[in-house]
Amino acid sequence: MAFKREIQGVIVQKSGDKTASVLVERKVVHPRYHKIVKRFKKYLIHDEHNKTKVGDTVIAVECRPISKRKSFRLKVVVATGVE
């Protein structure tokens, strides 16, 4: 069985039916200044039952491509947001 990547992030936008945009933050060491800096990337995830809201913290797992930019599906909602 192949290894499936998991990403954890915050829902920043509901993008149409069964789709949500997730902002994933990671911390890396700057190559010159050796300081920890934040890097951000947005992913589209497939939310089959439309149960996420903006502000929720979620975990998504990699899957086959569902559309041009969607290759992750919702695994679990870790925490609900304020909105």
Residue, then its C-alpha position, 0 to 999 in steps of 0.5 A: m500500500a502506498f503512503k498517503r500524505e496528510i495535511q492539517g490546516v484551517i479552512v479559509q474559504k468554501s469554494g463551491d459545492k463539496t470543496a473547501s480551501v485549506l491554508v497549511e502552515r509549515k515552519v522552516v529554517h531560513p537558509r542564510y539567517h537560520k531563523i524559523v520562518k513560516r511558509f503557507k500553501k493553500y490546497l483544495i480539499h474534497d468535502e463530500h458532505n459539506k460539513t466544514k465551515v470557515g475557521d475549522t481546523v481539519i486533516a485531509v488525506e491525499c487521494r486520486p485527483i478529483s479535479k484539476r487542483k483537487s487531490f485531497r479529501l477531508k479525513v476529520v474535523v479537528a476543531t471548529g472555528v469561531e465563525 
